[in-house]
């Protein structure tokens, strides 16, 4: 899929690539870990995950969005979950809203009847989702701890 312009911004969205790892980690505020490169390669290559980055006119990554798909026996088809969306402080609300709209279009194209979102305490993403009509549902979460 070729790069797509986000309406109302000077940003374009394109599929994430292996070489984006340092810029993705910087946007997420994470340090590179020994397993980071392998995980990133797997996510980028996984047909069940859409990872897209938003670039400004200079080519700087100013946002990213990740959508995870899975077959759902209970929902009767493909289920989509917004794994996360982030925009740099300089890009913020318009880019974040555009990335969520982009994720919704991607999920619709893949035949998903709905898009669930993981917030993980992100107040900006929560604000954007609520403004777009998202509502709280029933999702229960537990931390599984370290691998043992």
VOGU-3710 file (C-alpha; in Angstrom, 3 decimals, decimal comma):
1> xxxxxxxxxx> 0,000/0,000/0,000  1,468/3,369/-0,981  1,837/6,199/1,514  -1,391/8,039/2,313  -1,704/11,682/3,324  -3,500/12,427/6,588  -6,192/15,037/5,909  -5,553/18,442/7,433  -1,872/17,760/8,146  1,449/17,751/6,306
11> xxxxxxxxxx> 1,915/14,119/7,358  1,844/10,947/5,317  1,278/7,436/6,644  3,167/4,428/5,331  3,654/0,832/6,379  6,349/0,399/9,026  9,667/-1,082/7,929  12,491/-2,866/9,688  14,702/0,213/9,534  12,153/2,269/11,491
21> xxxxxxxxxx> 12,999/0,613/14,812  15,203/3,385/16,288  12,637/6,072/15,432  9,716/3,946/16,682  11,496/3,300/19,990  12,293/7,018/20,345  8,642/7,946/19,785  7,562/5,355/22,364  10,200/6,627/24,807  11,854/3,228/25,048
31> xxxxxxxxxx> 15,448/2,127/25,042  16,573/-0,611/22,685  16,630/-3,969/24,458  18,371/-7,141/23,259  15,087/-8,533/21,937  13,802/-5,244/20,419  15,112/-5,807/16,899  13,775/-9,359/16,690  10,361/-8,328/18,036  10,172/-5,381/15,617
41> xxxxxxxxxx> 11,086/-7,630/12,656  8,370/-10,088/13,662  5,725/-7,377/14,088  6,573/-5,802/10,722  6,452/-9,197/8,965  3,316/-10,463/10,766  0,281/-10,548/8,461  -1,926/-10,316/11,553  -0,509/-6,903/12,482  -0,612/-3,566/10,711
51> xxxxxxxxxx> 2,150/-1,205/11,836  2,121/2,200/10,183  4,298/5,238/10,791  3,423/8,880/10,160  6,170/11,026/8,640  6,282/14,786/8,293  7,564/16,575/5,189  11,187/16,170/6,336  10,808/12,390/6,783  10,802/12,500/10,594
61> xxxxxxxxxx> 8,533/9,930/12,248  5,894/11,936/14,131  3,403/9,169/14,844  2,638/5,484/14,673  -0,358/3,198/14,869  -0,580/-0,560/15,352  -3,636/-2,709/14,654  -3,729/-6,401/15,564  -6,115/-8,815/13,846  -7,267/-12,243/14,945
71> xxxxxxxxxx> -9,898/-14,728/13,892  -12,719/-14,775/16,410  -15,050/-17,709/16,772  -17,109/-15,739/19,279  -17,452/-12,663/17,063  -17,932/-14,700/13,905  -15,077/-13,302/11,847  -11,990/-11,183/12,013  -11,547/-9,049/15,127  -9,435/-5,890/15,198
81> xxxxxxxxxx> -7,733/-4,288/18,180  -6,027/-0,925/18,156  -2,809/-2,002/19,846  -1,774/1,609/20,231  -1,367/4,967/18,559  1,113/7,684/19,424  1,993/11,089/18,055  4,944/13,280/18,954  4,272/16,369/21,059  4,848/18,568/18,018
91> xxxxxxxxxx> 2,200/16,712/15,985  -0,265/15,757/18,760  -4,052/15,845/18,353  -4,610/16,216/14,572  -2,100/13,471/13,780  -3,378/11,161/16,521  -6,975/11,611/15,333  -5,861/10,974/11,747  -4,025/7,802/12,781  -7,125/6,460/14,555
101> xxxxxxxxxx> -9,253/7,257/11,485  -6,637/5,471/9,365  -6,802/2,415/11,663  -10,599/2,367/11,395  -10,385/2,378/7,581  -7,808/-0,422/7,599  -9,962/-2,573/9,904  -13,066/-1,946/7,757  -11,165/-2,937/4,599  -10,192/-6,207/6,262
111> xxxxxxxxxx> -13,838/-6,930/7,061  -13,783/-6,240/10,797  -17,150/-5,200/12,260  -15,542/-3,213/15,086  -12,269/-1,893/16,437  -11,401/-2,293/20,098  -8,714/-0,100/21,612  -6,064/-0,641/24,258  -5,355/2,590/26,123  -2,658/1,589/28,612
121> xxxxxxxxxx> -3,110/4,846/30,494  -2,623/7,155/27,491  -4,790/10,235/28,194  -4,285/11,755/24,714  -5,432/8,584/22,976  -8,384/8,285/25,358  -9,471/11,853/24,529  -9,250/11,209/20,777  -11,160/7,918/21,010  -13,959/9,390/23,128
131> xxxxxxxxxx> -14,284/12,308/20,701  -14,630/9,770/17,869  -17,509/8,017/19,664  -15,714/5,120/21,330  -17,329/3,822/24,514  -16,154/1,772/27,452  -16,801/-1,946/27,193  -16,033/-4,954/29,282  -12,384/-5,852/29,109  -10,646/-7,359/32,091
141> xxxxxxxx> -6,862/-7,411/32,222  -4,265/-9,145/34,370  -0,498/-8,850/34,333  1,122/-12,237/33,845  4,499/-11,241/35,238  7,892/-12,164/33,892  8,477/-15,253/31,826  9,484/-18,110/34,012
//
